[in-house]
Amino acid sequence: MTHTTLPKHYKAIQQKSRDLNFGQISEDEVGVLLRLLVSSKPFATVLELGTGTGMGLAWLAEGLHPEGNLVTVEKDKTLLEVAHSLFKEDNRIEFVNLDASEWIEKNKEARFDLVFADTWAGKFTDLEAVLKMVKPNGFYLIDDLNYQAHWPGYHQEKVLFLVKKLKCHPEFYTFPIDVGTGLMLLCRK
């Protein structure tokens, strides 16, 4: 990756993630893309499913307009507390400690300019409900699509099925991006 400005709290998130032995933080390439996408949508409303310790959140907050809004959902309270401790002063961000599937079920009518699905819900489950949340000309981004040795045997088949389904979705333009763990970007027509 070329040189880029790192977001606020980047090093703290890396350290706290190491302290918790949490290795699933968003890669820099994902972060740069998140910042770019959210920057392209003034006054954006953003949904992040799977906060983790907040690395994706850091990139999103960096690009978010001062009057934008971001909802970030994480079921693991310990991980969410890390992100909240670093961004609690940012009133654009709503932190939700709940299973993402439950949150989706309760908020089906919500609409967003950008959805980053970085957990099972919104990607492998609840996909259609989350895609309906994407506004016209809005974006949907997922990662972790390239094979990883630690995956259980059946997971690669799930990923391949998901990618095939998204590539053919009639309501979206799709763009697979083969960097890092593998990304797919969709834009609602």
C-alpha positions in Angstrom: 0.0 0.0 0.0 1.2 3.5 -0.7 1.7 6.1 2.0 -1.5 7.3 3.5 -2.5 9.3 6.6 -3.6 7.0 9.3 -6.8 7.7 11.2 -7.1 8.9 14.8 -6.5 6.1 17.4 -5.0 3.8 14.8 -2.0 2.8 17.0 -4.1 2.6 20.1 -6.5 0.2 18.4 -3.7 -2.0 17.1 -2.2 -2.2 20.6 -5.5 -2.9 22.4 -6.3 -5.5 19.8 -2.9 -7.2 20.5 -3.6 -7.0 24.2 -6.9 -8.8 23.7 -5.3 -11.3 21.2 -7.9 -10.0 18.7 -6.5 -10.4 15.2 -9.6 -9.6 13.1 -9.0 -5.8 12.7 -9.7 -4.3 9.3 -6.7 -4.1 7.0 -5.4 -0.7 5.9 -6.6 -1.3 2.3 -10.1 -1.8 3.6 -9.8 1.3 5.8 -8.6 3.5 3.0 -11.5 2.4 0.9 -14.0 3.0 3.7 -12.7 6.5 4.3 -12.9 7.2 0.5 -16.5 5.9 0.2 -17.9 7.7 3.2 -16.1 10.9 2.1 -17.9 10.7 -1.2 -21.3 11.0 0.6 -21.7 14.3 2.4 -23.9 14.1 5.5 -23.7 10.3 5.1 -25.6 7.8 7.2 -23.4 4.8 7.8 -23.9 1.3 9.2 -21.0 -0.9 10.4 -21.9 -4.5 11.3 -19.1 -5.9 13.4 -17.2 -3.1 15.2 -14.5 -5.3 16.7 -12.1 -3.1 18.5 -12.8 -0.2 16.1 -10.3 -0.2 13.3 -12.9 0.0 10.6 -14.7 2.6 12.7 -11.6 4.7 12.9 -11.4 4.9 9.1 -15.1 5.6 8.8 -15.1 8.3 11.4 -12.1 9.9 9.6 -14.0 10.4 6.4 -17.4 11.1 7.9 -18.8 14.6 7.5 -19.2 16.6 10.7 -23.0 16.3 10.3 -23.0 12.6 9.3 -24.1 9.7 11.4 -22.6 6.3 12.0 -24.2 3.3 13.7 -21.8 0.5 14.7 -23.0 -2.8 16.0 -21.0 -5.4 18.0 -22.2 -8.3 20.1 -18.9 -8.7 22.1 -19.1 -6.2 24.9 -15.3 -6.3 25.6 -14.5 -5.4 22.0 -17.1 -2.7 21.8 -15.8 -1.1 25.0 -12.4 -0.7 23.4 -13.9 1.2 20.4 -16.3 3.2 22.7 -13.4 4.2 25.0 -11.6 5.8 22.0 -14.6 7.4 20.2 -17.0 8.2 23.1 -16.6 11.9 22.5 -17.7 11.6 18.9 -21.4 12.4 18.9 -21.8 11.3 15.3 -21.3 7.6 16.4 -24.0 5.4 18.0 -22.6 2.3 19.7 -24.9 -0.7 19.8 -24.0 -3.8 21.9 -26.3 -6.4 20.3 -26.1 -9.4 18.0 -26.1 -7.9 14.5 -29.0 -10.2 13.4 -31.2 -8.9 16.2 -30.3 -5.3 15.3 -31.1 -5.9 11.7 -34.5 -7.4 12.6 -35.4 -4.4 14.8 -34.2 -1.8 12.2 -35.4 -3.1 8.8 -36.7 0.3 7.8 -33.4 2.1 8.3 -31.6 3.3 5.2 -27.9 4.0 4.8 -25.5 5.6 2.3 -22.9 3.0 3.2 -23.1 -0.4 4.9 -19.9 -2.2 5.9 -20.8 -5.8 6.8 -17.8 -7.1 8.7 -19.5 -10.0 10.5 -21.7 -13.0 9.5 -25.0 -11.0 9.8 -25.5 -8.8 6.7 -23.2 -11.1 4.7 -24.0 -14.8 5.2 -27.2 -14.2 7.1 -29.8 -11.4 6.8 -28.2 -10.5 3.5 -31.4 -9.4 1.7 -32.6 -7.3 4.7 -29.3 -5.5 4.8 -29.1 -4.9 1.0 -32.6 -3.3 1.3 -31.1 -0.8 3.8 -28.7 0.6 1.1 -30.0 3.9 -0.3 -30.1 4.5 -4.1 -26.5 5.2 -5.2 -25.4 3.9 -1.8 -22.6 1.4 -1.1 -22.4 -2.1 0.4 -18.9 -3.4 1.3 -17.8 -6.8 2.5 -14.4 -8.3 3.1 -12.8 -11.6 4.0 -13.7 -13.2 0.7 -10.3 -14.8 -0.2 -9.5 -18.2 1.1 -7.9 -18.4 4.5 -6.2 -21.5 5.8 -7.9 -21.3 9.3 -11.5 -21.5 7.8 -13.5 -24.6 8.5 -14.0 -26.8 5.4 -17.5 -25.6 4.5 -16.8 -21.9 4.7 -15.1 -21.6 1.3 -18.3 -22.9 -0.3 -20.4 -20.3 1.5 -18.1 -17.5 0.4 -18.2 -18.7 -3.3 -22.0 -18.9 -3.2 -22.2 -15.4 -1.7 -19.9 -13.9 -4.3 -21.8 -15.5 -7.1 -25.1 -14.3 -5.7 -23.8 -10.7 -5.3 -22.3 -10.5 -8.7 -25.7 -11.3 -10.3 -27.8 -9.1 -8.0 -30.1 -7.2 -10.3 -30.3 -4.1 -8.1 -26.6 -3.5 -7.7 -23.5 -2.8 -9.7 -20.7 -5.0 -8.3 -16.9 -4.8 -8.2 -14.8 -7.5 -6.7 -11.5 -6.2 -5.3 -8.6 -8.6 -4.9 -6.6 -7.0 -2.2 -5.9 -8.2 1.3 -8.5 -10.7 2.4 -10.6 -9.9 -0.7 -13.4 -7.3 -0.9 -16.6 -6.8 -2.8 -18.1 -3.4 -3.4 -21.7 -3.0 -4.5 -23.5 0.2 -5.5 -27.3 0.3 -5.6 -28.5 1.2 -9.1 
